[in-house]
Amino acid sequence: MESSGELVGFPLLLKPIESNYRACSIPYRFPSDNPNKPTPTELSWINLFLNSVPSFRKRAESDSTVADAATRALKFAQRYTDILEDFKKDPESHGGPPDCILLCRIREQILRELGFRDIFKKVKDEENSKAITLFEKVVRLNDDIEDEAKRVENLVRGIFAGNIFDLGSAQLAELFSKDGVSFLSSCQNLVPRPWVIDDLDNFVQKWTKKTWEKAVIFVDNSGADIVLGILPFARELLRRGTKVVLAANDLPSINDITYSELIEILSELKDEHGQLAGVDASNLLIVNSGNDLPVIDLSSVSQELEYIASDADLVILEGMGRGIETNLYAQFKCDSLKIGMVKHLEVAQFLGGRLYDCVFKYNDVSS
């Protein structure tokens, strides 16, 4: 469904949204902090965004769709760096104080103003193509697991393994440019359980006893993440009779999958009978979330998503941006799952976990 019109509140958030919902999970500052002086947390996050500027500049320089890409990429780097340095001097400059939503929004706005619409397009297309060739194999490996509880755990591990492909993390972008990321070896090499937040056993127990009517999944990255992580999981839900709504970004942002790209991927993966590796996909719907950032504020989503999600009984927020940095503590009227890998040291420190630790936060409204 196309996105149009003004943005609205996500219908499954606890009402009133104004007093029950705060998008950003990590408080950069408290009311008692000096408004004119950056907090240690603000400084560490500003520095994290500063450290990512060279990798974004490099991507922008290689964007063949933009004339004078190198000159414009340099302008982006200078302008964004200047704004981040301004925040260090005065947290209330540029619409501050800063949080993860504002820091992402300013970066995207500068890129778009300079004519960069999608600097990760080439790598996204390459990774989607690679992942599509592996889809059947990954699905078969899951289908071969007869024990339902073990199969669900394997599907969850696949989501974490796919979620490693994140070019918004400077360290991972560097690792990826060296030798790529192997999906199947990543499944085997996740940090051992218990994870920093680990409700997997509760979720598996609920899975074996209950079928949800409709699940809304806020998806994250292109490539292995969506194709080998989320889609096999969504396919398993479909097989159990759950309607599945995949909510994807309206506009490109880092290597996140967009609504239009996801439609293309599914058209390649479905057969002529509309099946996804042997499973009827007529109850699989793709909707435009109305979002244009790698994080999401659920008080501002598309009207189409509001309409289609209103009767869902399971909400899943996947990825560090949507499920950890934002919305980790969001409360819903229905069951919810926040699942993602910790790919920034600052997030690991906030949670008291390890870098590349896993978050699997399940909330069952009936308990």
N, C-alpha and C positions, 0 to 999 in steps of 0.2 A: 504494500500500500504506500502511495506517495505521501509525503509530509506537506502539509499546507497550513496556513493560518497561524494564529498566535499559539504560544506554548502554554501548557496547563500543568497542573499538579498530577503526579502519578496516582491513579485512583485507589491503589491498595495501601498507600501510606496511612498511618494512624492520623486521624483528624483531631484538632485542627493542625494542619501541616506546619503553620508558623511556630507553634509552641512545641510540637512533638518531633520535628525533623531538623537536623543540621547536616548538611551534605558532607563537609570535611570532617574526617575522623580524628585527625591529629591536631590538637589545639596549638597553634603557633604562638598564641599569646593569651593572657588572662586579663580580666577587667582591671586588676591591680597593677598591671605593667605600665611603665611610662610610655605614653602614646608617641613620644618624640624619639624614642630610642629603640632600635631593633632588639628583640629578645634573642637569646642564644639559639633557640629553635628556628626562628626566622632566618638568622644568619646561616645556619647549617643548610637550610633548604634553598636559600638564595644561592649559596655556593654550589649546591648540587645542580641547580639550573645553569649556573655559569659554566660548570664543568662540561655540560652537554652542548654548549654553543659550538665548539669546533666540529663535532660530528654532524650537527644540523647544517652548518655552513658547507661542509664537504658534500653532503647530499644535495643541497641547493645548487652548488656549483655545477654538479653533473646533471642537472635537469635540462635535458635537450629541448623541452617544450617552451623554455623561457629565453627570450633574446637577452644578451648581456648577462647571462646567469652568474658568471663569476663576480661581476661588479655589483649586481644586486645582492648576491650572497654575502659579500663583504659588508654592504650597507645593513643587511639584516643583522649580522654578527655585531656590528658597531652599535646599532640602535638598541638591540635587545640587551647587550652588555651594559650600555649607559643606563638603561632603565633599572636593571638589577643593581647596579652600583648606587643609583639614586635611592633605592629602597634601603640600602645599608645606612645611608645618611639620614633618611626621613621615611619611616615606615608608612606614613600617610600620603606619600606622593603617589601619583599615577593610580588614584582610586583605591589605595591601600587602606588598612594594613594588608600585606600579602597573605594569601593562602594558596593551596595547590591549584584551585580553580582559576584564581586571578593570574598566577604565574604562567599557567598553560594558555589561558585566553590571550594574554598579551603576546606571547610567542607566536601563536597562530595568526593573530591579527596582523602582526608585522610581516610575516611571510606572505599572507594574502594581499596586503597592500602593495607589496613589491612584485606581485604577479606570480608568486609560487602557489599553485593550487594543490599540488600533490607530489612533494619531493621524494616520497618513498614508492611511487607508482611502479617503477621498474623492478625493484626488489620484491614488492608485493606480488606482482604478476609472476615472477620467477618462482617464488616460494609456493604460490597457489598451484602452479602447474606441477611442481615436484610433489606436493602433498596429494594432489588428485591421483597421481600414479600409484600412491601407497594406500589409498583409502580402502580398496577391496581387501588387501592383505591384513590391515589393522582390524577391519570388521570381522574377517574370518577368524583371526586369533581370538577375538572376544567371543564370537559365537561358539568356538570350540570349548569354552569353559562351561561345563555343565552346572556346577554349583553356582546358584544365583548370587549368593552373597559375595563369592570370590569374583564373579563376573562384574558386579557393580564396583567393587574395589578396583578392579583392573581398568574399568572405564574412567573412574575418578583419577587414577594414576595417569591415564592418557591425557586428561585435561591439564594436569600439572605439567606433564612433559611437553605438551604443545605450547603451554603458556610461557615457556622459557624463551621462545622466539619473540623478543621484545626489543625493538631498536630505539625505544625511548630511554632505555638504560644504557648509559655510556659504556659500562664494562661489557655488557652483553653485545652491544653493537660492535665493539672491538673484537670480541671472541668470535662473533658470527662472521665478520669480514675475513678472519683468518681461515677458518675451516668449516663454517656452517655449524648446524646443530643436528645431531642424529636423533630422530624421534624415539626409536626403539631403545637405544642405549640410555636415553634420558629417562625413559620409564623405569629402567632398572636402577638408575643412579640417584633417585630422589633421596633427600635426607631421610633417615630412618624415623619411623613413628616412635613415640607420640610427637606430632607436629606442634608448632607453637599454639595453634588453636585446632583442636582435633575432635570433632563431633562425628567422625566417619562411622563409628560403630552404631551410634544412635540412628544415623541416617539409613544405614544398611538394614537395620532392624525394622525401621518404618517402611522402607522400600519393599521388603518381603511380605509385609502385612497390608499395605495400602496402595491403591492406584489413584494418582491425582487426576482430576478431570482435565485441567489445563495448566500448562507450565509456561511462564514467560522467562526467557533467558536473554539477559543483556550480554551480548557477545563482545569479544575483545579483539585480538590480533588476527591478521591474515595468516596464510600458510598453514603450518602444522597445528596451530592453536585451534582455528575454526574447523579445518578439514579433518584432522586426525584426533582432535580432542573433543570438541563440542558436538560435531555431527554424529559420531558413533554413539555418544551419550544420548543425544536427541532421538536418534533412530531406535535406541532401546526403549525410551519412553513411548515412542509411537507404537512400537510392537506390543506394549502393555496396554494400549488403548488411551493414552494421554494425548490430548491436542497440544501441539508445541508451537509457541510463537517465538521467533528469533528476532530480537530488537537490535538493529545495527545503526551505526552513525549515519547521519544525513550527509555530512561533508568529510573529506579525508582529514586525518590527523595522525601523525607519525605512521606506524604500519598497521593501524587498526583497520579492520574490514569495514567497508561501507555497505549500505543497503543495496546499491546497484551492483557492486562487486559480488555480493552474496547471492543475488539472483542469478548471476552468470555462473558461479560455482555450482549451484544446485542444478542448473539446467545441464551442466556437463556430467554431474554425478547420477542424475536420475535416468532410468531407462525409458524406452518408448511407452511403457505402461504406467509411468509416473511412480515407479518404485525406486527406493533407495537401498541398493544391495538386497533386493528381495523383500523389502518391507514397504507396505503401502504408505506413500508420503502425502496423501491427499489432506491429512490433518496437520501438515506442516506449513506454517504461514510465516512470511518474512515481512517485518514492519519497520518503517523508518522511525527511529526513536526521536528524531528532531535534534539530536546532539551533534556537536562538532568538535569535541575535545576528547582526550584520552581518559578523562575523569567525567563523572556525570552528576549533575544536580537534578534530583528526581522531582523537584518542585517545578521544573521546566522541561516537559516532554511534549511530543506531538499529540494533537487531538486524536489522530488515528490510533496511536498507542493507548491513549486513555480509553478509547472506545473498545478496542479489542482485548484489553487486559482486565477490564472491570470485573469479570467473573472468574479470573484465574484463582487457583488454590495453591499454587507454588510459584515463588519468584526466585530466580537465580541470577546473582550478579557475579560475573566471572572476570578475573583479571585483577591485578594490583590496583589499577586506576579506579575501576568501578566498584570493586568489592572490598578493598582494604583502605586505600588512601581516601576514598569517599565511600560512604554508605556502610561501613563495617558495623556501625551501631544503629543503622536505620531500622525502625520497627514497622512491621507490616500487619495487615489484618489477617493474612494467611501464612502458611508455612513459607520459610525463606531459607536460602542457602547463599552464603558468600564464600567463594572459592577462588584462590589465587596464590601465586608464588611471590615471596618477598624478594624483590630484586634491587632494593636500595638499602644500604646500611642504615640509613636514618629510620626507615620503617622497621627494620629488624630491632633496632635499639628501642623504639617506641613500644614494640610488642614484647620485648624481652626475649627475643628469639635469635636465630642464626640467619645469616645471608643465605638465600635460596631455601629458606624454610617454607613450609606450606601452611596456609590458612584454610581450614574447612569448618566454617561456622554455620551450624544448622539450628534453626529455631522452629520448633513444632508448636503451633498456637494452641493445640488441644492439651498440651501438658502443663 
